[in-house]
């Protein structure tokens, strides 16, 4: 399943049926490696109105294959009802400007 491939910032919100602890995630990019997310911020919320930043991944690694997972591990698990991933740039937009901002995630896994 591809998430993205439309112009602009990619915003993914995952909701849980009950408070869930998130300690890490992995993602793969879709299509060309230039569409791989580069700058990402992670947020959590319990009510969908008040969000807390859990950190940023700035200038992430650029995998050579779209089957290579990019790992992200948090210093401590965050318990939440909602988990948000905000992708503000991909490698194409970082190199060629925002006219090329088409980030794409092809696979996303969250870990407790």
ABEGO torsion letter per residue (X at the ends): XBBEGBBEBBBBBBBBABBBBBABBBBBBBEBAAABBABBBBBBBAAGABBBBAEBBBGBBBBABAABBBBBBBABBBBBABBBBBBABBAAAAAAEAAABBBBBABBBBBX
